[in-house]
Amino acid sequence: HPVSNPQGFLSLLVAENKLNWAMMKAKLEEENRKGVDDWVAGYGDTRGNPEFRTALAAMMQDTFVQAVVDPECIAASAGCASVVDTLAWCLCEPGDACLVPVPFYCAFK
């Protein structure tokens, strides 16, 4: 639109519905007395929540590696399926195959 969108940008964030977030947040907070952060209702950093990655880096430093771990070098994802999908896109070429040992999620067949 020449007035409201003169540069012609098209937002593809159609899955991020903020229209009912206030109502949904109020209902969730009835069940969860700790409160619900607004970031849960939308897309965030594709590498995972920055606060989680910072906490994970600190835990890894103290527990496993005894060296500095940069949270910017950590990616965290919700669920094995999204991790396998991301790794496949990053590491595989057309025609490559991935072996997923059992037990496995049935979507990997």
C-alpha positions in Angstrom: 0.0 0.0 0.0 1.5 3.4 -1.0 0.7 5.0 2.3 0.7 2.4 5.0 3.4 0.2 3.5 5.3 2.3 0.9 8.3 -0.1 0.9 6.1 -3.1 0.1 7.2 -5.4 3.0 5.2 -8.5 3.5 5.2 -10.0 7.0 5.2 -13.8 7.0 4.7 -14.0 10.8 1.2 -15.4 10.3 1.7 -18.1 12.9 2.4 -15.6 15.6 -1.1 -14.5 16.7 -0.9 -11.7 19.3 -4.6 -10.8 19.1 -5.6 -13.0 22.0 -2.3 -13.1 24.0 -3.6 -10.9 26.8 -6.6 -13.2 27.4 -4.5 -16.4 27.1 -1.8 -14.9 29.4 -4.4 -14.1 32.1 -5.7 -17.7 31.9 -2.2 -19.2 32.0 -1.4 -17.1 35.0 -4.4 -18.4 36.8 -2.8 -21.8 36.7 0.8 -20.7 37.0 1.2 -18.3 40.0 4.8 -17.5 38.9 3.6 -15.5 35.9 4.2 -16.0 32.2 6.8 -14.0 30.2 5.6 -12.4 27.0 8.3 -14.0 25.0 6.5 -17.4 25.1 3.8 -16.1 22.8 6.0 -15.5 19.8 9.0 -16.4 17.9 12.3 -15.7 19.6 15.9 -16.4 18.8 16.1 -19.5 16.7 19.2 -20.6 18.8 17.0 -20.7 21.9 16.2 -18.4 24.7 19.2 -16.2 25.6 18.7 -16.5 29.3 18.6 -20.3 29.1 21.7 -20.4 26.9 23.6 -18.2 29.4 22.6 -20.4 32.3 23.5 -23.5 30.3 26.9 -22.0 29.5 27.6 -21.3 33.2 26.5 -24.8 34.2 28.7 -26.3 31.4 31.7 -24.2 32.6 31.4 -25.2 36.2 30.4 -28.9 35.7 31.8 -30.3 32.5 34.5 -28.3 30.7 36.2 -26.2 33.4 36.7 -23.5 30.8 34.9 -20.5 29.4 31.8 -21.4 27.4 30.3 -18.7 25.3 26.5 -18.7 25.3 26.6 -17.3 21.7 28.1 -20.7 20.7 25.2 -22.7 22.1 22.0 -23.5 20.3 19.1 -25.0 22.2 15.9 -26.4 20.7 12.7 -27.8 22.0 12.6 -31.5 21.1 14.7 -34.0 19.3 12.8 -33.6 16.0 13.7 -30.0 15.7 17.4 -30.7 16.6 17.7 -33.5 14.0 16.0 -31.4 11.4 18.3 -28.4 12.0 21.4 -30.7 12.0 20.3 -32.3 8.8 19.8 -29.0 7.0 23.2 -27.8 8.3 25.3 -30.9 7.7 23.7 -33.0 4.9 23.8 -32.8 1.2 21.0 -34.0 -1.2 21.0 -37.8 -1.1 22.6 -38.1 2.3 20.9 -40.3 5.0 20.8 -40.1 8.8 20.8 -43.1 11.1 18.7 -42.5 14.2 19.2 -45.2 16.8 16.3 -46.7 18.7 14.4 -45.7 20.6 13.3 -43.1 18.1 10.3 -40.9 17.5 8.0 -42.4 14.8 8.2 -39.2 12.6 11.8 -40.2 11.8 10.8 -43.3 9.8 
